Amino acid sequence: TKGGENVIAERIAEYISEKGIRQKAIADAIGIAPQSMSETLKGNRTLTADEYADICKFLEVPYSKFIDAA
């Protein structure tokens, strides 16, 4: 469902905001356009499984980090 994806994107957005990590840094690291990253974190673009995995690797967090968080 779209709702589930948005929650994950929101959690990633909150996390990088708290840590002071720029969206562009993540976009560059995972190979997508900064605009695509922005749209994803706003919930306007679907986050792919590969992108999610790459984001978690870049942030050095477990894959469960943004899925299991309540």
TIVO-2410 file (N, C-alpha, C; in nm, 3 decimals):
# residues 70
REC num residu      c1      c2      c3 atome chaine
REC   1      T   0.084  -0.119   0.000     N      A
REC   1      T   0.000   0.000   0.000    CA      A
REC   1      T   0.087   0.125   0.000     C      A
REC   2      K   0.032   0.229  -0.051     N      A
REC   2      K   0.106   0.354  -0.060    CA      A
REC   2      K   0.134   0.410   0.079     C      A
REC   3      G   0.043   0.391   0.171     N      A
REC   3      G   0.061   0.441   0.306    CA      A
REC   3      G   0.186   0.388   0.372     C      A
REC   4      G   0.212   0.261   0.357     N      A
REC   4      G   0.331   0.200   0.417    CA      A
REC   4      G   0.460   0.259   0.363     C      A
REC   5      E   0.462   0.283   0.233     N      A
REC   5      E   0.581   0.343   0.172    CA      A
REC   5      E   0.604   0.484   0.225     C      A
REC   6      N   0.495   0.558   0.239     N      A
REC   6      N   0.508   0.695   0.288    CA      A
REC   6      N   0.562   0.699   0.429     C      A
REC   7      V   0.520   0.605   0.512     N      A
REC   7      V   0.569   0.601   0.650    CA      A
REC   7      V   0.719   0.576   0.651     C      A
REC   8      I   0.766   0.484   0.569     N      A
REC   8      I   0.909   0.456   0.561    CA      A
REC   8      I   0.984   0.580   0.513     C      A
REC   9      A   0.935   0.643   0.409     N      A
REC   9      A   0.998   0.765   0.357    CA      A
REC   9      A   1.001   0.875   0.463     C      A
REC  10      E   0.892   0.889   0.537     N      A
REC  10      E   0.885   0.989   0.643    CA      A
REC  10      E   0.990   0.960   0.750     C      A
REC  11      R   1.005   0.834   0.786     N      A
REC  11      R   1.102   0.795   0.889    CA      A
REC  11      R   1.244   0.823   0.843     C      A
REC  12      I   1.272   0.795   0.716     N      A
REC  12      I   1.405   0.825   0.662    CA      A
REC  12      I   1.428   0.976   0.665     C      A
REC  13      A   1.327   1.052   0.621     N      A
REC  13      A   1.339   1.198   0.618    CA      A
REC  13      A   1.365   1.254   0.758     C      A
REC  14      E   1.293   1.202   0.858     N      A
REC  14      E   1.313   1.247   0.996    CA      A
REC  14      E   1.453   1.214   1.044     C      A
REC  15      Y   1.497   1.093   1.014     N      A
REC  15      Y   1.629   1.047   1.059    CA      A
REC  15      Y   1.740   1.134   1.002     C      A
REC  16      I   1.737   1.157   0.871     N      A
REC  16      I   1.846   1.235   0.811    CA      A
REC  16      I   1.839   1.381   0.855     C      A
REC  17      S   1.720   1.429   0.883     N      A
REC  17      S   1.706   1.565   0.933    CA      A
REC  17      S   1.769   1.576   1.072     C      A
REC  18      E   1.740   1.479   1.158     N      A
REC  18      E   1.797   1.478   1.293    CA      A
REC  18      E   1.950   1.469   1.289     C      A
REC  19      K   2.002   1.392   1.195     N      A
REC  19      K   2.146   1.369   1.186    CA      A
REC  19      K   2.218   1.478   1.105     C      A
REC  20      G   2.140   1.566   1.042     N      A
REC  20      G   2.200   1.673   0.962    CA      A
REC  20      G   2.259   1.623   0.831     C      A
REC  21      I   2.204   1.513   0.779     N      A
REC  21      I   2.252   1.456   0.653    CA      A
REC  21      I   2.170   1.517   0.538     C      A
REC  22      R   2.239   1.562   0.436     N      A
REC  22      R   2.170   1.626   0.323    CA      A
REC  22      R   2.114   1.522   0.226     C      A
REC  23      Q   1.995   1.549   0.178     N      A
REC  23      Q   1.932   1.459   0.080    CA      A
REC  23      Q   2.022   1.440  -0.042     C      A
REC  24      K   2.087   1.548  -0.084     N      A
REC  24      K   2.172   1.541  -0.203    CA      A
REC  24      K   2.287   1.442  -0.181     C      A
REC  25      A   2.342   1.437  -0.061     N      A
REC  25      A   2.452   1.346  -0.031    CA      A
REC  25      A   2.406   1.201  -0.050     C      A
REC  26      I   2.285   1.173  -0.004     N      A
REC  26      I   2.231   1.037  -0.019    CA      A
REC  26      I   2.202   1.009  -0.166     C      A
REC  27      A   2.138   1.103  -0.232     N      A
REC  27      A   2.105   1.085  -0.374    CA      A
REC  27      A   2.231   1.056  -0.456     C      A
REC  28      D   2.336   1.135  -0.431     N      A
REC  28      D   2.462   1.116  -0.503    CA      A
REC  28      D   2.520   0.977  -0.474     C      A
REC  29      A   2.514   0.937  -0.347     N      A
REC  29      A   2.573   0.810  -0.305    CA      A
REC  29      A   2.501   0.690  -0.365     C      A
REC  30      I   2.368   0.701  -0.380     N      A
REC  30      I   2.292   0.585  -0.429    CA      A
REC  30      I   2.261   0.594  -0.579     C      A
REC  31      G   2.302   0.704  -0.641     N      A
REC  31      G   2.291   0.715  -0.786    CA      A
REC  31      G   2.156   0.756  -0.840     C      A
REC  32      I   2.084   0.840  -0.764     N      A
REC  32      I   1.959   0.896  -0.819    CA      A
REC  32      I   1.969   1.048  -0.816     C      A
REC  33      A   1.884   1.113  -0.892     N      A
REC  33      A   1.884   1.259  -0.897    CA      A
REC  33      A   1.837   1.316  -0.763     C      A
REC  34      P   1.897   1.427  -0.719     N      A
REC  34      P   1.852   1.490  -0.595    CA      A
REC  34      P   1.702   1.519  -0.595     C      A
REC  35      Q   1.647   1.557  -0.710     N      A
REC  35      Q   1.504   1.583  -0.720    CA      A
REC  35      Q   1.424   1.456  -0.692     C      A
REC  36      S   1.471   1.343  -0.742     N      A
REC  36      S   1.404   1.215  -0.718    CA      A
REC  36      S   1.407   1.181  -0.569     C      A
REC  37      M   1.520   1.206  -0.506     N      A
REC  37      M   1.534   1.181  -0.362    CA      A
REC  37      M   1.434   1.267  -0.285     C      A
REC  38      S   1.427   1.393  -0.321     N      A
REC  38      S   1.335   1.485  -0.256    CA      A
REC  38      S   1.190   1.439  -0.271     C      A
REC  39      E   1.153   1.402  -0.393     N      A
REC  39      E   1.016   1.357  -0.419    CA      A
REC  39      E   0.985   1.228  -0.342     C      A
REC  40      T   1.085   1.141  -0.331     N      A
REC  40      T   1.067   1.016  -0.257    CA      A
REC  40      T   1.040   1.045  -0.110     C      A
REC  41      L   1.121   1.131  -0.051     N      A
REC  41      L   1.107   1.160   0.092    CA      A
REC  41      L   0.980   1.238   0.123     C      A
REC  42      K   0.925   1.305   0.022     N      A
REC  42      K   0.797   1.375   0.040    CA      A
REC  42      K   0.679   1.280   0.021     C      A
REC  43      G   0.709   1.158  -0.025     N      A
REC  43      G   0.603   1.061  -0.049    CA      A
REC  43      G   0.539   1.072  -0.185     C      A
REC  44      N   0.602   1.148  -0.275     N      A
REC  44      N   0.547   1.167  -0.409    CA      A
REC  44      N   0.604   1.070  -0.512     C      A
REC  45      R   0.702   0.991  -0.471     N      A
REC  45      R   0.766   0.895  -0.560    CA      A
REC  45      R   0.791   0.768  -0.481     C      A
REC  46      T   0.769   0.655  -0.544     N      A
REC  46      T   0.786   0.527  -0.476    CA      A
REC  46      T   0.933   0.497  -0.453     C      A
REC  47      L   0.964   0.456  -0.333     N      A
REC  47      L   1.099   0.415  -0.297    CA      A
REC  47      L   1.115   0.269  -0.336     C      A
REC  48      T   1.213   0.239  -0.421     N      A
REC  48      T   1.233   0.099  -0.461    CA      A
REC  48      T   1.307   0.024  -0.352     C      A
REC  49      A   1.298  -0.107  -0.357     N      A
REC  49      A   1.367  -0.191  -0.259    CA      A
REC  49      A   1.518  -0.170  -0.269     C      A
REC  50      D   1.569  -0.159  -0.391     N      A
REC  50      D   1.713  -0.136  -0.410    CA      A
REC  50      D   1.755  -0.002  -0.351     C      A
REC  51      E   1.676   0.101  -0.375     N      A
REC  51      E   1.708   0.233  -0.320    CA      A
REC  51      E   1.705   0.229  -0.167     C      A
REC  52      Y   1.605   0.161  -0.113     N      A
REC  52      Y   1.595   0.149   0.033    CA      A
REC  52      Y   1.720   0.081   0.089     C      A
REC  53      A   1.761  -0.028   0.026     N      A
REC  53      A   1.881  -0.101   0.071    CA      A
REC  53      A   2.004  -0.011   0.063     C      A
REC  54      D   2.017   0.062  -0.047     N      A
REC  54      D   2.132   0.152  -0.065    CA      A
REC  54      D   2.133   0.264   0.037     C      A
REC  55      I   2.014   0.317   0.067     N      A
REC  55      I   2.004   0.424   0.168    CA      A
REC  55      I   2.047   0.371   0.304     C      A
REC  56      C   1.999   0.252   0.340     N      A
REC  56      C   2.037   0.193   0.468    CA      A
REC  56      C   2.188   0.170   0.476     C      A
REC  57      K   2.247   0.124   0.366     N      A
REC  57      K   2.392   0.102   0.363    CA      A
REC  57      K   2.464   0.235   0.381     C      A
REC  58      F   2.420   0.337   0.308     N      A
REC  58      F   2.483   0.469   0.317    CA      A
REC  58      F   2.474   0.524   0.460     C      A
REC  59      L   2.358   0.507   0.522     N      A
REC  59      L   2.337   0.558   0.658    CA      A
REC  59      L   2.398   0.467   0.765     C      A
REC  60      E   2.443   0.350   0.721     N      A
REC  60      E   2.501   0.250   0.812    CA      A
REC  60      E   2.403   0.211   0.922     C      A
REC  61      V   2.281   0.181   0.878     N      A
REC  61      V   2.177   0.133   0.971    CA      A
REC  61      V   2.125  -0.001   0.920     C      A
REC  62      P   2.070  -0.084   1.010     N      A
REC  62      P   2.013  -0.212   0.964    CA      A
REC  62      P   1.890  -0.188   0.875     C      A
REC  63      Y   1.863  -0.284   0.787     N      A
REC  63      Y   1.748  -0.271   0.696    CA      A
REC  63      Y   1.617  -0.256   0.772     C      A
REC  64      S   1.612  -0.309   0.892     N      A
REC  64      S   1.488  -0.304   0.970    CA      A
REC  64      S   1.463  -0.166   1.032     C      A
REC  65      K   1.565  -0.080   1.031     N      A
REC  65      K   1.560   0.049   1.101    CA      A
REC  65      K   1.431   0.128   1.077     C      A
REC  66      F   1.394   0.146   0.952     N      A
REC  66      F   1.280   0.234   0.919    CA      A
REC  66      F   1.151   0.156   0.900     C      A
REC  67      I   1.161   0.023   0.896     N      A
REC  67      I   1.043  -0.060   0.878    CA      A
REC  67      I   0.980  -0.095   1.012     C      A
REC  68      D   1.066  -0.137   1.107     N      A
REC  68      D   1.017  -0.182   1.237    CA      A
REC  68      D   0.988  -0.070   1.336     C      A
REC  69      A   1.044   0.047   1.311     N      A
REC  69      A   1.025   0.159   1.404    CA      A
REC  69      A   0.877   0.186   1.424     C      A
REC  70      A   0.838   0.206   1.548     N      A
REC  70      A   0.696   0.229   1.576    CA      A
REC  70      A   0.671   0.376   1.602     C      A
***
